[in-house]
Structure formats: C-alpha cells, structure tokens
C-alpha cells in the first residue's frame, strides 16, 4: 500500500482514529470527483434513498473543502 505525502501531524493531537479515517474517505471522494469532472464524466450516487447519475462537476460544488492542511 503506497502512502502519499499528506502531513498527518496536521491533525490535532486528540483526533481519533475514526476522525482520521473519515478525513481520508472525504479526501478520496473529492479526488474521485475532481478527476471525473476533468474528464467531463458523471458519478452514480444515492440521494435521499434514490440512486442517481450526477455530473461530477455538479457534485464537486456540494462537497466540503478539505479542512486539514495538506
């Protein structure tokens, strides 16, 4: 498994393992949406219990910005 150069010391000392995992998942989802948007693609998501195909560019507008310095 390859590790990237993200700075894990940027997390507060009290950050739990689950907080770090959640951050990693959010970061991966943002990267997926960004790369798909660059290709003009769409992603399948579940919104209010309904499966929908959404433009990656539109989906990116709804995703939170990364809140920990990389």
PDB file with one MODEL, atoms N, CA, C and O in Angstrom:
MODEL        1
ATOM      1  N   UNK A   1       0.846  -1.171   0.000  1.00  0.00           N
ATOM      2  CA  UNK A   1       0.000   0.000   0.000  1.00  0.00           C
ATOM      3  C   UNK A   1       0.891   1.234   0.000  1.00  0.00           C
ATOM      4  O   UNK A   1       1.760   1.369   0.862  1.00  0.00           O
ATOM      5  N   UNK A   2       0.692   2.117  -0.936  1.00  0.00           N
ATOM      6  CA  UNK A   2       1.503   3.329  -1.041  1.00  0.00           C
ATOM      7  C   UNK A   2       0.889   4.436  -0.193  1.00  0.00           C
ATOM      8  O   UNK A   2      -0.331   4.594  -0.152  1.00  0.00           O
ATOM      9  N   UNK A   3       1.721   5.181   0.466  1.00  0.00           N
ATOM     10  CA  UNK A   3       1.266   6.314   1.256  1.00  0.00           C
ATOM     11  C   UNK A   3       1.625   7.590   0.525  1.00  0.00           C
ATOM     12  O   UNK A   3       2.678   7.687  -0.104  1.00  0.00           O
ATOM     13  N   UNK A   4       0.730   8.578   0.614  1.00  0.00           N
ATOM     14  CA  UNK A   4       1.050   9.856  -0.015  1.00  0.00           C
ATOM     15  C   UNK A   4       1.798  10.729   0.977  1.00  0.00           C
ATOM     16  O   UNK A   4       2.120  10.291   2.081  1.00  0.00           O
ATOM     17  N   UNK A   5       2.070  11.947   0.588  1.00  0.00           N
ATOM     18  CA  UNK A   5       2.867  12.840   1.416  1.00  0.00           C
ATOM     19  C   UNK A   5       2.026  13.717   2.328  1.00  0.00           C
ATOM     20  O   UNK A   5       2.519  14.743   2.797  1.00  0.00           O
ATOM     21  N   UNK A   6       0.767  13.352   2.601  1.00  0.00           N
ATOM     22  CA  UNK A   6      -0.051  14.196   3.460  1.00  0.00           C
ATOM     23  C   UNK A   6       0.524  14.213   4.867  1.00  0.00           C
ATOM     24  O   UNK A   6       1.058  13.217   5.355  1.00  0.00           O
ATOM     25  N   UNK A   7       0.404  15.344   5.489  1.00  0.00           N
ATOM     26  CA  UNK A   7       1.010  15.577   6.787  1.00  0.00           C
ATOM     27  C   UNK A   7       0.038  15.169   7.892  1.00  0.00           C
ATOM     28  O   UNK A   7      -0.871  15.926   8.233  1.00  0.00           O
ATOM     29  N   UNK A   8       0.228  13.977   8.447  1.00  0.00           N
ATOM     30  CA  UNK A   8      -0.672  13.508   9.491  1.00  0.00           C
ATOM     31  C   UNK A   8      -0.467  14.267  10.794  1.00  0.00           C
ATOM     32  O   UNK A   8      -1.328  14.214  11.672  1.00  0.00           O
ATOM     33  N   UNK A   9       0.642  14.965  10.940  1.00  0.00           N
ATOM     34  CA  UNK A   9       0.846  15.752  12.146  1.00  0.00           C
ATOM     35  C   UNK A   9      -0.023  17.012  12.127  1.00  0.00           C
ATOM     36  O   UNK A   9      -0.086  17.725  13.129  1.00  0.00           O
ATOM     37  N   UNK A  10      -0.690  17.297  11.014  1.00  0.00           N
ATOM     38  CA  UNK A  10      -1.576  18.453  10.926  1.00  0.00           C
ATOM     39  C   UNK A  10      -2.869  18.221  11.704  1.00  0.00           C
ATOM     40  O   UNK A  10      -3.606  19.168  11.975  1.00  0.00           O
ATOM     41  N   UNK A  11      -3.148  16.968  12.066  1.00  0.00           N
ATOM     42  CA  UNK A  11      -4.323  16.666  12.865  1.00  0.00           C
ATOM     43  C   UNK A  11      -4.072  17.094  14.300  1.00  0.00           C
ATOM     44  O   UNK A  11      -2.943  17.022  14.785  1.00  0.00           O
ATOM     45  N   UNK A  12      -5.120  17.539  14.979  1.00  0.00           N
ATOM     46  CA  UNK A  12      -4.959  17.844  16.407  1.00  0.00           C
ATOM     47  C   UNK A  12      -4.553  16.578  17.159  1.00  0.00           C
ATOM     48  O   UNK A  12      -4.922  15.479  16.745  1.00  0.00           O
ATOM     49  N   UNK A  13      -3.814  16.704  18.235  1.00  0.00           N
ATOM     50  CA  UNK A  13      -3.351  15.526  18.969  1.00  0.00           C
ATOM     51  C   UNK A  13      -4.489  14.645  19.479  1.00  0.00           C
ATOM     52  O   UNK A  13      -4.296  13.445  19.671  1.00  0.00           O
ATOM     53  N   UNK A  14      -5.652  15.211  19.699  1.00  0.00           N
ATOM     54  CA  UNK A  14      -6.783  14.452  20.229  1.00  0.00           C
ATOM     55  C   UNK A  14      -7.657  13.832  19.123  1.00  0.00           C
ATOM     56  O   UNK A  14      -8.679  13.219  19.431  1.00  0.00           O
ATOM     57  N   UNK A  15      -7.278  13.979  17.852  1.00  0.00           N
ATOM     58  CA  UNK A  15      -8.076  13.435  16.758  1.00  0.00           C
ATOM     59  C   UNK A  15      -8.118  11.912  16.856  1.00  0.00           C
ATOM     60  O   UNK A  15      -7.085  11.252  16.970  1.00  0.00           O
ATOM     61  N   UNK A  16      -9.317  11.378  16.811  1.00  0.00           N
ATOM     62  CA  UNK A  16      -9.479   9.933  16.930  1.00  0.00           C
ATOM     63  C   UNK A  16      -9.148   9.237  15.615  1.00  0.00           C
ATOM     64  O   UNK A  16      -9.043   9.867  14.563  1.00  0.00           O
ATOM     65  N   UNK A  17      -8.989   7.935  15.706  1.00  0.00           N
ATOM     66  CA  UNK A  17      -8.732   7.135  14.512  1.00  0.00           C
ATOM     67  C   UNK A  17      -9.884   7.296  13.531  1.00  0.00           C
ATOM     68  O   UNK A  17      -9.657   7.436  12.329  1.00  0.00           O
ATOM     69  N   UNK A  18     -11.113   7.276  14.028  1.00  0.00           N
ATOM     70  CA  UNK A  18     -12.268   7.405  13.136  1.00  0.00           C
ATOM     71  C   UNK A  18     -12.297   8.775  12.452  1.00  0.00           C
ATOM     72  O   UNK A  18     -12.722   8.876  11.301  1.00  0.00           O
ATOM     73  N   UNK A  19     -11.851   9.830  13.144  1.00  0.00           N
ATOM     74  CA  UNK A  19     -11.763  11.152  12.511  1.00  0.00           C
ATOM     75  C   UNK A  19     -10.769  11.137  11.356  1.00  0.00           C
ATOM     76  O   UNK A  19     -11.009  11.734  10.307  1.00  0.00           O
ATOM     77  N   UNK A  20      -9.662  10.453  11.560  1.00  0.00           N
ATOM     78  CA  UNK A  20      -8.637  10.363  10.514  1.00  0.00           C
ATOM     79  C   UNK A  20      -9.128   9.538   9.330  1.00  0.00           C
ATOM     80  O   UNK A  20      -8.859   9.874   8.176  1.00  0.00           O
ATOM     81  N   UNK A  21      -9.850   8.455   9.621  1.00  0.00           N
ATOM     82  CA  UNK A  21     -10.402   7.618   8.544  1.00  0.00           C
ATOM     83  C   UNK A  21     -11.439   8.409   7.758  1.00  0.00           C
ATOM     84  O   UNK A  21     -11.434   8.381   6.527  1.00  0.00           O
ATOM     85  N   UNK A  22     -12.329   9.114   8.455  1.00  0.00           N
ATOM     86  CA  UNK A  22     -13.345   9.928   7.792  1.00  0.00           C
ATOM     87  C   UNK A  22     -12.693  10.971   6.879  1.00  0.00           C
ATOM     88  O   UNK A  22     -13.145  11.187   5.755  1.00  0.00           O
ATOM     89  N   UNK A  23     -11.638  11.612   7.366  1.00  0.00           N
ATOM     90  CA  UNK A  23     -10.913  12.585   6.549  1.00  0.00           C
ATOM     91  C   UNK A  23     -10.355  11.920   5.285  1.00  0.00           C
ATOM     92  O   UNK A  23     -10.447  12.480   4.192  1.00  0.00           O
ATOM     93  N   UNK A  24      -9.782  10.735   5.439  1.00  0.00           N
ATOM     94  CA  UNK A  24      -9.230  10.023   4.283  1.00  0.00           C
ATOM     95  C   UNK A  24     -10.286   9.672   3.257  1.00  0.00           C
ATOM     96  O   UNK A  24     -10.044   9.783   2.056  1.00  0.00           O
ATOM     97  N   UNK A  25     -11.456   9.250   3.713  1.00  0.00           N
ATOM     98  CA  UNK A  25     -12.560   8.915   2.802  1.00  0.00           C
ATOM     99  C   UNK A  25     -13.039  10.171   2.076  1.00  0.00           C
ATOM    100  O   UNK A  25     -13.271  10.140   0.868  1.00  0.00           O
ATOM    101  N   UNK A  26     -13.187  11.273   2.809  1.00  0.00           N
ATOM    102  CA  UNK A  26     -13.608  12.527   2.186  1.00  0.00           C
ATOM    103  C   UNK A  26     -12.592  12.996   1.151  1.00  0.00           C
ATOM    104  O   UNK A  26     -12.960  13.483   0.082  1.00  0.00           O
ATOM    105  N   UNK A  27     -11.326  12.846   1.474  1.00  0.00           N
ATOM    106  CA  UNK A  27     -10.263  13.250   0.554  1.00  0.00           C
ATOM    107  C   UNK A  27     -10.311  12.392  -0.721  1.00  0.00           C
ATOM    108  O   UNK A  27     -10.159  12.910  -1.827  1.00  0.00           O
ATOM    109  N   UNK A  28     -10.523  11.087  -0.556  1.00  0.00           N
ATOM    110  CA  UNK A  28     -10.597  10.180  -1.704  1.00  0.00           C
ATOM    111  C   UNK A  28     -11.811  10.490  -2.573  1.00  0.00           C
ATOM    112  O   UNK A  28     -11.714  10.467  -3.800  1.00  0.00           O
ATOM    113  N   UNK A  29     -12.957  10.782  -1.950  1.00  0.00           N
ATOM    114  CA  UNK A  29     -14.158  11.118  -2.715  1.00  0.00           C
ATOM    115  C   UNK A  29     -13.969  12.415  -3.504  1.00  0.00           C
ATOM    116  O   UNK A  29     -14.389  12.519  -4.657  1.00  0.00           O
ATOM    117  N   UNK A  30     -13.332  13.401  -2.868  1.00  0.00           N
ATOM    118  CA  UNK A  30     -13.072  14.671  -3.568  1.00  0.00           C
ATOM    119  C   UNK A  30     -12.153  14.437  -4.762  1.00  0.00           C
ATOM    120  O   UNK A  30     -12.385  14.984  -5.840  1.00  0.00           O
ATOM    121  N   UNK A  31     -11.112  13.629  -4.578  1.00  0.00           N
ATOM    122  CA  UNK A  31     -10.182  13.349  -5.669  1.00  0.00           C
ATOM    123  C   UNK A  31     -10.897  12.622  -6.811  1.00  0.00           C
ATOM    124  O   UNK A  31     -10.680  12.937  -7.982  1.00  0.00           O
ATOM    125  N   UNK A  32     -11.746  11.653  -6.472  1.00  0.00           N
ATOM    126  CA  UNK A  32     -12.514  10.938  -7.486  1.00  0.00           C
ATOM    127  C   UNK A  32     -13.397  11.904  -8.270  1.00  0.00           C
ATOM    128  O   UNK A  32     -13.445  11.848  -9.499  1.00  0.00           O
ATOM    129  N   UNK A  33     -14.092  12.787  -7.564  1.00  0.00           N
ATOM    130  CA  UNK A  33     -14.972  13.753  -8.226  1.00  0.00           C
ATOM    131  C   UNK A  33     -14.173  14.722  -9.095  1.00  0.00           C
ATOM    132  O   UNK A  33     -14.601  15.052 -10.201  1.00  0.00           O
ATOM    133  N   UNK A  34     -13.016  15.184  -8.609  1.00  0.00           N
ATOM    134  CA  UNK A  34     -12.192  16.120  -9.377  1.00  0.00           C
ATOM    135  C   UNK A  34     -11.678  15.475 -10.663  1.00  0.00           C
ATOM    136  O   UNK A  34     -11.744  16.079 -11.733  1.00  0.00           O
ATOM    137  N   UNK A  35     -11.166  14.251 -10.555  1.00  0.00           N
ATOM    138  CA  UNK A  35     -10.628  13.569 -11.738  1.00  0.00           C
ATOM    139  C   UNK A  35     -11.734  13.242 -12.738  1.00  0.00           C
ATOM    140  O   UNK A  35     -11.526  13.335 -13.948  1.00  0.00           O
ATOM    141  N   UNK A  36     -12.898  12.862 -12.242  1.00  0.00           N
ATOM    142  CA  UNK A  36     -14.016  12.561 -13.130  1.00  0.00           C
ATOM    143  C   UNK A  36     -14.530  13.837 -13.790  1.00  0.00           C
ATOM    144  O   UNK A  36     -14.891  13.821 -14.967  1.00  0.00           O
ATOM    145  N   UNK A  37     -14.567  14.940 -13.047  1.00  0.00           N
ATOM    146  CA  UNK A  37     -15.011  16.218 -13.594  1.00  0.00           C
ATOM    147  C   UNK A  37     -14.078  16.690 -14.704  1.00  0.00           C
ATOM    148  O   UNK A  37     -14.534  17.241 -15.705  1.00  0.00           O
ATOM    149  N   UNK A  38     -12.766  16.475 -14.531  1.00  0.00           N
ATOM    150  CA  UNK A  38     -11.805  16.883 -15.563  1.00  0.00           C
ATOM    151  C   UNK A  38     -12.057  16.143 -16.877  1.00  0.00           C
ATOM    152  O   UNK A  38     -11.765  16.658 -17.956  1.00  0.00           O
ATOM    153  N   UNK A  39     -12.603  14.931 -16.771  1.00  0.00           N
ATOM    154  CA  UNK A  39     -12.890  14.134 -17.965  1.00  0.00           C
ATOM    155  C   UNK A  39     -14.314  14.358 -18.472  1.00  0.00           C
ATOM    156  O   UNK A  39     -14.729  13.756 -19.462  1.00  0.00           O
ATOM    157  N   UNK A  40     -15.060  15.231 -17.783  1.00  0.00           N
ATOM    158  CA  UNK A  40     -16.433  15.522 -18.185  1.00  0.00           C
ATOM    159  C   UNK A  40     -17.401  14.389 -17.873  1.00  0.00           C
ATOM    160  O   UNK A  40     -18.433  14.249 -18.529  1.00  0.00           O
ATOM    161  N   UNK A  41     -17.069  13.584 -16.874  1.00  0.00           N
ATOM    162  CA  UNK A  41     -17.880  12.416 -16.562  1.00  0.00           C
ATOM    163  C   UNK A  41     -18.911  12.653 -15.482  1.00  0.00           C
ATOM    164  O   UNK A  41     -19.089  13.766 -14.986  1.00  0.00           O
ATOM    165  N   UNK A  42     -19.584  11.571 -15.134  1.00  0.00           N
ATOM    166  CA  UNK A  42     -20.587  11.614 -14.079  1.00  0.00           C
ATOM    167  C   UNK A  42     -20.349  10.452 -13.120  1.00  0.00           C
ATOM    168  O   UNK A  42     -19.637   9.498 -13.433  1.00  0.00           O
ATOM    169  N   UNK A  43     -20.963  10.560 -11.949  1.00  0.00           N
ATOM    170  CA  UNK A  43     -20.850   9.531 -10.913  1.00  0.00           C
ATOM    171  C   UNK A  43     -22.245   9.113 -10.480  1.00  0.00           C
ATOM    172  O   UNK A  43     -23.190   9.898 -10.563  1.00  0.00           O
ATOM    173  N   UNK A  44     -22.369   7.892 -10.024  1.00  0.00           N
ATOM    174  CA  UNK A  44     -23.643   7.390  -9.518  1.00  0.00           C
ATOM    175  C   UNK A  44     -23.614   7.548  -8.003  1.00  0.00           C
ATOM    176  O   UNK A  44     -22.698   7.066  -7.337  1.00  0.00           O
ATOM    177  N   UNK A  45     -24.629   8.230  -7.464  1.00  0.00           N
ATOM    178  CA  UNK A  45     -24.714   8.497  -6.034  1.00  0.00           C
ATOM    179  C   UNK A  45     -26.110   8.161  -5.527  1.00  0.00           C
ATOM    180  O   UNK A  45     -27.056   8.039  -6.305  1.00  0.00           O
ATOM    181  N   UNK A  46     -26.221   8.015  -4.215  1.00  0.00           N
ATOM    182  CA  UNK A  46     -27.514   7.781  -3.593  1.00  0.00           C
ATOM    183  C   UNK A  46     -27.916   9.044  -2.848  1.00  0.00           C
ATOM    184  O   UNK A  46     -27.231   9.465  -1.916  1.00  0.00           O
ATOM    185  N   UNK A  47     -29.027   9.649  -3.259  1.00  0.00           N
ATOM    186  CA  UNK A  47     -29.514  10.892  -2.665  1.00  0.00           C
ATOM    187  C   UNK A  47     -30.922  10.649  -2.154  1.00  0.00           C
ATOM    188  O   UNK A  47     -31.816  10.299  -2.925  1.00  0.00           O
ATOM    189  N   UNK A  48     -31.119  10.831  -0.868  1.00  0.00           N
ATOM    190  CA  UNK A  48     -32.423  10.602  -0.238  1.00  0.00           C
ATOM    191  C   UNK A  48     -32.998   9.241  -0.582  1.00  0.00           C
ATOM    192  O   UNK A  48     -34.193   9.112  -0.848  1.00  0.00           O
ATOM    193  N   UNK A  49     -32.148   8.228  -0.578  1.00  0.00           N
ATOM    194  CA  UNK A  49     -32.590   6.864  -0.831  1.00  0.00           C
ATOM    195  C   UNK A  49     -32.790   6.521  -2.293  1.00  0.00           C
ATOM    196  O   UNK A  49     -33.185   5.402  -2.620  1.00  0.00           O
ATOM    197  N   UNK A  50     -32.522   7.468  -3.173  1.00  0.00           N
ATOM    198  CA  UNK A  50     -32.702   7.253  -4.606  1.00  0.00           C
ATOM    199  C   UNK A  50     -31.351   7.286  -5.314  1.00  0.00           C
ATOM    200  O   UNK A  50     -30.555   8.202  -5.105  1.00  0.00           O
ATOM    201  N   UNK A  51     -31.095   6.279  -6.152  1.00  0.00           N
ATOM    202  CA  UNK A  51     -29.841   6.205  -6.896  1.00  0.00           C
ATOM    203  C   UNK A  51     -29.954   7.095  -8.125  1.00  0.00           C
ATOM    204  O   UNK A  51     -30.898   6.975  -8.907  1.00  0.00           O
ATOM    205  N   UNK A  52     -28.973   7.997  -8.289  1.00  0.00           N
ATOM    206  CA  UNK A  52     -28.993   8.957  -9.400  1.00  0.00           C
ATOM    207  C   UNK A  52     -27.617   9.065 -10.034  1.00  0.00           C
ATOM    208  O   UNK A  52     -26.600   8.838  -9.380  1.00  0.00           O
ATOM    209  N   UNK A  53     -27.595   9.413 -11.310  1.00  0.00           N
ATOM    210  CA  UNK A  53     -26.350   9.728 -12.008  1.00  0.00           C
ATOM    211  C   UNK A  53     -26.215  11.248 -12.011  1.00  0.00           C
ATOM    212  O   UNK A  53     -27.106  11.962 -12.472  1.00  0.00           O
ATOM    213  N   UNK A  54     -25.083  11.734 -11.489  1.00  0.00           N
ATOM    214  CA  UNK A  54     -24.870  13.164 -11.314  1.00  0.00           C
ATOM    215  C   UNK A  54     -23.577  13.574 -11.997  1.00  0.00           C
ATOM    216  O   UNK A  54     -22.580  12.855 -11.934  1.00  0.00           O
ATOM    217  N   UNK A  55     -23.593  14.718 -12.644  1.00  0.00           N
ATOM    218  CA  UNK A  55     -22.379  15.276 -13.236  1.00  0.00           C
ATOM    219  C   UNK A  55     -21.349  15.479 -12.131  1.00  0.00           C
ATOM    220  O   UNK A  55     -21.673  16.014 -11.071  1.00  0.00           O
ATOM    221  N   UNK A  56     -20.118  15.057 -12.371  1.00  0.00           N
ATOM    222  CA  UNK A  56     -19.068  15.213 -11.365  1.00  0.00           C
ATOM    223  C   UNK A  56     -18.828  16.687 -11.055  1.00  0.00           C
ATOM    224  O   UNK A  56     -18.505  17.033  -9.919  1.00  0.00           O
ATOM    225  N   UNK A  57     -18.981  17.550 -12.044  1.00  0.00           N
ATOM    226  CA  UNK A  57     -18.801  18.985 -11.814  1.00  0.00           C
ATOM    227  C   UNK A  57     -19.848  19.512 -10.847  1.00  0.00           C
ATOM    228  O   UNK A  57     -19.535  20.333  -9.984  1.00  0.00           O
ATOM    229  N   UNK A  58     -21.089  19.051 -10.979  1.00  0.00           N
ATOM    230  CA  UNK A  58     -22.145  19.469 -10.067  1.00  0.00           C
ATOM    231  C   UNK A  58     -21.926  18.886  -8.673  1.00  0.00           C
ATOM    232  O   UNK A  58     -22.154  19.559  -7.667  1.00  0.00           O
ATOM    233  N   UNK A  59     -21.488  17.650  -8.623  1.00  0.00           N
ATOM    234  CA  UNK A  59     -21.232  17.004  -7.343  1.00  0.00           C
ATOM    235  C   UNK A  59     -20.118  17.720  -6.576  1.00  0.00           C
ATOM    236  O   UNK A  59     -20.195  17.864  -5.356  1.00  0.00           O
ATOM    237  N   UNK A  60     -19.097  18.162  -7.284  1.00  0.00           N
ATOM    238  CA  UNK A  60     -17.983  18.875  -6.643  1.00  0.00           C
ATOM    239  C   UNK A  60     -18.455  20.124  -5.909  1.00  0.00           C
ATOM    240  O   UNK A  60     -17.903  20.483  -4.869  1.00  0.00           O
ATOM    241  N   UNK A  61     -19.468  20.782  -6.447  1.00  0.00           N
ATOM    242  CA  UNK A  61     -19.983  22.005  -5.822  1.00  0.00           C
ATOM    243  C   UNK A  61     -20.574  21.724  -4.443  1.00  0.00           C
ATOM    244  O   UNK A  61     -20.650  22.627  -3.609  1.00  0.00           O
ATOM    245  N   UNK A  62     -20.994  20.480  -4.194  1.00  0.00           N
ATOM    246  CA  UNK A  62     -21.636  20.146  -2.927  1.00  0.00           C
ATOM    247  C   UNK A  62     -20.679  19.539  -1.905  1.00  0.00           C
ATOM    248  O   UNK A  62     -21.029  19.419  -0.731  1.00  0.00           O
ATOM    249  N   UNK A  63     -19.486  19.160  -2.330  1.00  0.00           N
ATOM    250  CA  UNK A  63     -18.533  18.524  -1.416  1.00  0.00           C
ATOM    251  C   UNK A  63     -17.808  19.574  -0.584  1.00  0.00           C
ATOM    252  O   UNK A  63     -17.488  20.654  -1.082  1.00  0.00           O
ATOM    253  N   UNK A  64     -17.547  19.256   0.687  1.00  0.00           N
ATOM    254  CA  UNK A  64     -16.829  20.215   1.532  1.00  0.00           C
ATOM    255  C   UNK A  64     -15.368  20.332   1.113  1.00  0.00           C
ATOM    256  O   UNK A  64     -14.779  19.382   0.597  1.00  0.00           O
ATOM    257  N   UNK A  65     -14.800  21.496   1.339  1.00  0.00           N
ATOM    258  CA  UNK A  65     -13.371  21.690   1.098  1.00  0.00           C
ATOM    259  C   UNK A  65     -12.597  20.896   2.126  1.00  0.00           C
ATOM    260  O   UNK A  65     -13.118  20.600   3.202  1.00  0.00           O
ATOM    261  N   UNK A  66     -11.357  20.546   1.812  1.00  0.00           N
ATOM    262  CA  UNK A  66     -10.516  19.843   2.776  1.00  0.00           C
ATOM    263  C   UNK A  66     -10.181  20.817   3.891  1.00  0.00           C
ATOM    264  O   UNK A  66      -9.738  21.934   3.625  1.00  0.00           O
ATOM    265  N   UNK A  67     -10.389  20.406   5.148  1.00  0.00           N
ATOM    266  CA  UNK A  67     -10.195  21.307   6.263  1.00  0.00           C
ATOM    267  C   UNK A  67      -8.879  21.133   7.013  1.00  0.00           C
ATOM    268  O   UNK A  67      -8.603  21.876   7.956  1.00  0.00           O
ATOM    269  N   UNK A  68      -8.078  20.176   6.612  1.00  0.00           N
ATOM    270  CA  UNK A  68      -6.764  19.982   7.235  1.00  0.00           C
ATOM    271  C   UNK A  68      -5.709  20.301   6.193  1.00  0.00           C
ATOM    272  O   UNK A  68      -5.789  19.812   5.066  1.00  0.00           O
ATOM    273  N   UNK A  69      -4.733  21.106   6.545  1.00  0.00           N
ATOM    274  CA  UNK A  69      -3.674  21.490   5.616  1.00  0.00           C
ATOM    275  C   UNK A  69      -2.924  20.266   5.134  1.00  0.00           C
ATOM    276  O   UNK A  69      -2.543  19.400   5.923  1.00  0.00           O
ATOM    277  N   UNK A  70      -2.717  20.206   3.832  1.00  0.00           N
ATOM    278  CA  UNK A  70      -2.011  19.054   3.246  1.00  0.00           C
ATOM    279  C   UNK A  70      -0.542  19.336   3.122  1.00  0.00           C
ATOM    280  O   UNK A  70       0.212  18.485   2.651  1.00  0.00           O
TER     281      UNK A  70
ENDMDL
END
